[in-house]
């Protein structure tokens, strides 16, 4: 490559870099929720410089030369972090050509990587961004195997670079669905899982060695799972029933380096002590209180509250086209209300908001550990993902007024908002006769 071409490529990269458009700003006199589980702060200030949060709280001084935004009567929070979504993988769920969420005819499973398929121009991303969602994890769905493949961490910025971290986790489905995929029973699913992990361990130990003729995984699938075996890649496990959860936790006796995350865990409250003792986090949809399957007979809206009380790290997630990420505040707000009912177990306001911001960010590897990227909080050094709301974000009547990602102000327009504006004051003069009333 010529020197001129290298310079041109560098300039192009810089043009799309969030830092190139990040603005320094401060929001003053607002109700500030930092996202760390604490209560909201009245008359607080948030300062963002160079795409990072530099200060947040009460009594924060605005640096000279920094644009000040009056937040009187408004709320300021970190951007929402949506865990386990299908954002960017489909346009219309029922149109196969626009749907990259599963690959049920592929010869590969664990090796599948959603990153190249994520579409940053997806309307689902634009709609979620308007709802205050700034980051998410994207997970594939299972095709013909218990292994769905490798998910990614993305940001929802209006730029071409959506993927923050590719191959961020591996997803495996157990329970009733895993049983169906593996041949008809949980027995088959667990044999398939353990066999796959053992084959991956062999490949990891001798990458260039000839494989056994009875190996069931492709080399690519085994190589992908090798990262799971040594704990470099988290293993997200879809599981609901209490006994199934115990079986998953028992995997660490044979594979001690597994970095497990439970997804679903409808009956998690029944084994909350075991989950907490194993230090395994949970991502769940909290308001599932009907036994839609035999594996969820003990479903209760108090599931999250009871697990949290037992010491389990719990995030709200599992969003898709029917239960969109922008509904996360509704899910969290209902847990706050639940805490006021006799006999029920809910969350405080701060805990509920953390369950859709800092907790899913931490589970997804964006908790700032070992000097890494920190998201989901308004704290010094965290990414400049900031949302200004017209009211309490956990109230249904509230909505974002402005959204910043990495300090860059984001457009909130999308197909839905354009339709709303179009039909809000539609000129009926030229409508067909059938619409004349």
N, C-alpha and C positions, 0 to 999 in steps of 0.2 A: 504493500500500500504506500502511495506517495505521501510526502510530508503534507501537501495541501489537502489530501483526502483525510489524513489523520486529524488535521486541524478542523476540517469541516464536520467530521464525525463528533469531535469533542464539543464544538459549538452547538450541534444539534442536540446532543445529550444534555447540555447545560440549559438549552431552551425548554426542555421538558422537565427539568429538575424542579421539585417543589421549592427548594431554597432560592431559585431564581425569581420566584414570584412571591415568596413569603413577605409579609408586611409586619412591621412592628406596631403593636397596638396595646392599649390597656382598656379594660372595661371596668368602670367605677360605679360604686353605690348600688350594686346589684346583690341579690341573694345568690350566694355562691355555694354550690355543692361540689366538693372536690372529688367525689367518687371513691374515696378510700374507706367508706363505711361510717364516717362521722356524720353528725347532723349538719344541715345547711347553715351557712354563716350569713347573717344579716349585714347589709352595708359593706359588702366585701369588694375586693378589687382583684382582677386577674391581669397579669402582664405577660405578653408573648413577644419574644424578640428572636429573629433569625430562625423562625419555625419551631421554637421550643418555648415551653412555659418557663419563666424565670421566677415568678412569684404568684401566690394566690392566697387570699385570706383577708382578715380585717387589719386595718392600719398599714396597708401596703402603699408605699409612695410611688407615684408615677414618674419614671425617669424623664428628664428633660428631652424634648424633641420627639417623644413618642405620642402618636395619635391617641386621643382619649375619646372613648365612646361612653355616653351616659347610659348606665344600666338601671336607672330608677324605675322601679316597678317590674323589673325583669329578673329572670333567673339565668345564671351562667353555669354550665356544667362541662365536663369532658364529653367528647363524642361517645355515642353508644357503641359497644363492641358486640356484634352478633355472632354467636358461636354455633357452628355446624349449620351452615346454610347451603343453598344451591345457587347463590348469587352469581350471575355471569355465565352460568352453564346452559341456560335455555332462554328462548324468547317466548315460545308458546309450548306449554308442556305436552299438549296432545299432537303437536306436529314434530314427527321424528327428526326431520332434517334440521330443525332448529334446536334440538335437545341433545346436549352432550353430557347429561347427568349420569348416564349408565352405559355400559358396553357389554350387553348380554350375549353378543355373538363373537366377542374377542377371544383369542387364544390366551390372552394374558389377564391377570387379575391384580395381584399385589403390586405389579410393576406399573400399573396405570397411574398416570400423573395428570391431575386436572389443570395444571398451570397453563399449558399452551392453549387450552380451550377457553379460558376465562375471557369474556368479552367486556372490556371497560365501558363500551357504549351501550350496554344492555339497559333497557328501560327499568328493569328490576333494580339495578344499581342506582339509577337516577331517582326512582321513587323512594328507595331506602335512604338515600342521602338527604332528600327533602324531609324525611322523618327524623333526622338527627343521627343516623347511623354513619360512622366514619371509618370503621374497621370491621372486618369479619373473617371468619374461617369458612372456607368453601370445601365441602366434602362430596365425593361421588356417591352414587347409590349403588347397591349391589346388583350385579348382573346375574351370571350363572354360578357365582362362587360366593362363599362366605366372606372372601376378601373383596372389598369394593375398590381399593386402591389408595392412592396418596392424595391427601388434601393440601390446601394452600392457605396462607394468610394473605389477605388483600386489604388495600385501602380503597375507599370509595371516591377518591378524588377524580375530578373531571379532566383527566390526562391519560395518555396511553399506557402508563406504567402502573397497572393495578396490583400486580403480584409483589408483595413485600417479602414473602418467604415461600419458595416452592418446596414441595415434598416435606411439608411441616409435620405431618402425622400419617399414620396408616389406619384405615378403618376396617374392622372385622365385625360381622354380624353373627351373634349367637342367639339363644332363646328360640322362640317358635319359628321366626323367619330363617334363622341360621339352620335350624333342623330341617326345614323344607329344602333349603339350598344344598345341604350336604347329603341328602338322600333319604330323609324322612324321619330322623330322630335326633335328639340332642346328643345321643351316643355317637352318631356319625359325625356331628359337627365338632365335637371335642377331639375325636380321633383325627379329623382333617386338620384342625388347628395345631395340635401337638406335632403331627407329622410334618406339617409345613414349617414349623419353627425348628424342628430338628434338622430338616433338610437345609434350612437357611443357616443353621449353626455349622453344618458341614461345609457349605460353600464359603462361609466367612473364614473358617479355619484353613481351607485350601482352595482359594479362588480358581486356580488353574488346573486342579485335579480332575481326572475323569469322573463323571458322576455315575452312580449306580443305575443299571438298566431299569430298575423298578421305581426310579424317582418320579414323583407325580407333578412336581412343579417345573415350569420352564426355568431355565437358568436366570432369566431376567426377573421372574417373580421371586426366586430364592435370593437373588442378590439384593432385591428391594427389602426383603424381610430381614436380611442380615443386619440392617441398621436398627431394626426393632429388637433383635436379640441382645445387642450390646447396649441398648438404652439410648442410642443417639437419636432415635425417632420414636415419639410417643405412639402407643397403640391404643386407639379409641375403640372401645368394645361396646357394641349395641346389645343391651341386655336389660331385662325388666324384672323377672321373678327373683325373689329373695334367694332361693336355692341356687339359681343360676349365677347370681352375684357372688355367692360364696365360692362357687366353682371357678369363677374368673380370678378371684383373689388368691385361690390356691395355686394358680399357675406360677406364682413367684417362687414356689418351693422348688420347681424344676428349672425355671428361667429367672433367676434372682435379679437380673438387670432390667427386666421389663419396666417401662415407664407407662403405667396403665392410667387410662381415663375412662370412667364409666359414662355411657351415653344412654339416657332413658331412665333406668333405675326407678321405675314406678313403685316398686316395693322396697326401695332403698331404706325407708324409715324402719323397716323390720330388722334390718341388719346394719343400722347406722353405726353401732359401736365397732363392728368388724371393719367397715369401710374407713372409719376414722383411724383405727389402730393401724391399718395398712397404709395410711396417708395417701389414699387414692382419691382424686377429685372427681366430681360428678357434674355433668352437663345435662339438664333436664328441662322439660316443659312443665311448669308447676301446676297448672290448673286442670290436670287430667284426674278426674275424680270418679269416672265411671269405668267399670271393668269391661273394657272393649275386647278383651281376650282373656283366656284362662291364666296367662302369665301376669295379668294385672288385676287379679281378684281383690287385692288389698289396696287398690288405688284410693288415694285421699289427697285433698288439697293441702293437707298439713304435712305432706311428704318433705317439702323443702325446709320448712320450719323445724321439723323434728330432726332432720339430718344436720342442719346448721347447729341446733342446740347440742347435738352429740359431738360436734367438732369437725364435721365434714366440710370441706371447701366445696360450695355448690354455686354453679353459674346457671343462669337462665339461657336457654338456647333452643336448638332444634327447629329452626325456622325454614319455611319453604314457600312455594307460590301461594298456598292457601292460608298459611299462617305467617304473614310477612314479617321481616325483621323490624319494621317500623312499629309493630304492635308490642315490642318489648316493654315499653313503659307501662302499657296496660297490664301485662302479666305481672310486672313488679309491683304496680300500684295495688293490684288485687291482693297481693301477699301482705301489704301494709294493712289493708282493711281486714284481712283474715285474722290478724293478730288481735283484733278488738272483739272477736267472737268468743264466747265462753267455751272452753274445751278445745279450741282450735290452736294451731301453732303457726304463726306468721313470722314476719320480719319487721324490724324497725325501718323507718324511711331510709336511713343511711345504709343499712344492710341490703335493702331491696334495690336501691340504686346501684350499689357496688356489684350486685349480682348481674347487672347488665352493662357494667363498665370495667372496673378494675379486676374483678374476679375472672371473667372470661378472658381478659387480656393476659392475666398471669398464667392461666391454664394453657393458653395458646402460645406461651413462650415470649410474651411481650410484657413481662413484669419487671424488667430492668435488672434481672439477676446477672451477676458477673459482668456488669458494664454494658449489658444489652439494651435494646430499645425498650422504653417504658411507655405504655399507652393506658388509656382508661382512667387517668387521674389528672387533676390539676395540681402538679407538684413540680418544683424546680428540676429541670432536666428532662421532663416528660415531653412527648411530641405535642406540638401545638394544635391538637384537635379540640376545638372549642365550639360549643353551641350556645347561642343566646335564645332563650325561650320567652314567650309572652306570659308565662305563668309557671306554676309548679309542673315540672315535666311528667310527673306520675298521675296528673289529672287528665282525664279524657279531653277536656276543653282546651288544653294547652297545645301549642305547636311551635316549632322552631321559627325564628325570625331570620337568623343568620347562622351559617355553618362554616367553620374553618377547618381545614385539614393541613397539618404541617404548617400552620400559619397562613395558608392561602385561602382567601375567601372563595367559597364554592357557589356555583349557580344552583338554584333550587327549582328551576323549571324542568318539567318532564312532560311526557305525553298526557298524563292524567290532568296535570295542572293546566295545560293548554286547552284541553277539552272543556274543563271547568270554566275557564275564561271565555271560551268561544260561545258556550251555550248559556252563560249567565245573562247575557244581554243580546241575544240573537235577534237580528233583524228578520222579521217574518215576512217581509214584503215579497220575496221571491221564492218562498216555499211552495212545493207542489200543492195542488188543490186538496189532496188528501189530508194535509196538515192544517187546513183552514178550519178553525173552530171558534 
